[in-house]
């Protein structure tokens, strides 16, 4: 099993994220939700943004250490707008 902190670090390291939150949705440690803010998302649609996150976690997803991953991805500008709501 991979820890929430490990998931956060993997995403942060790969995407140079300005903000990462990871939480366990079921208490079992393998169904996660991540909120990721990265300048690397600029100009990319949501599918491409999510693919970047999946790429950062490819080993954990392939080994099923993470069985399900819900994502919310934002550019820094979009995050500022969203966090004000």
N, C-alpha and C positions, 0 to 999 in steps of 0.2 A: 504494500500500500504506500502511496505517496502522500506526504503531508501537504496541507494547504499552503504552508510557507514555501515548500519546495516548488509547488506549482507557480506560486507568485514569483519566485526568483527566476524560474525558467522563462516565464513570459517576459519579465522585466529585462532580463539579460538579452534575450533574442530580439525584442522589439524596442529597446531603449524607451520603455514606457514612462510616462510622467505620473501615472496613477494606475494601480492594480489592486482590485479587491477580489478575493476568492472566498466563497463560502460553500459549505457542505449542505446540500438540499435535503438529504434524507437521514443523515447521521451515520451512514455506512462508509463514508469516505470515498465513494466511487461515483457519486452523482453530484457534480459540482456546477456552480455558476461563477462566472468571472466577468468583472467589469474592467475593461482595459482602455486606457487612453494613451495614444501614441501618435507622434508626428508622422510615423511611417504610414499611417492610414490616409494621409492627405491624397486626394484624387482617386482613391480606390472605392469601389462599391462595397456593400456589406459582405458579399460573398468573398471577395478578395481579402477584405480585412479579416474575416473569420478564418480563411485559409492560412493567413500568416500566423494566427494564434495556434491553429491546429499543427502547423509546422513546428512551432516552438515546443509542442507537447507530443510530437509524433511517437516517441518511444513509450511514453506513459499510455497513450491511446492504443498503440499496437499491442501492448502487453495486457491491456484491459485493467491496468491500475486505475485508470479513469474510464468508467463505463459510459457515462453520459456527461456532456459539457454544454451548458447553456451559456451563450455569450451576449454581451452588450459591449459594442466597440464604439469608440468615439475619437475624433480628432481633438486636439486640445481646444480649438475654437468651439467646436460643437459641444464639448464637455462643459465649458464655461456657460454656454447658453442653457444646456440641460440642467445643470446643477443649480441654476437660479430659479427654476420652476418649482 
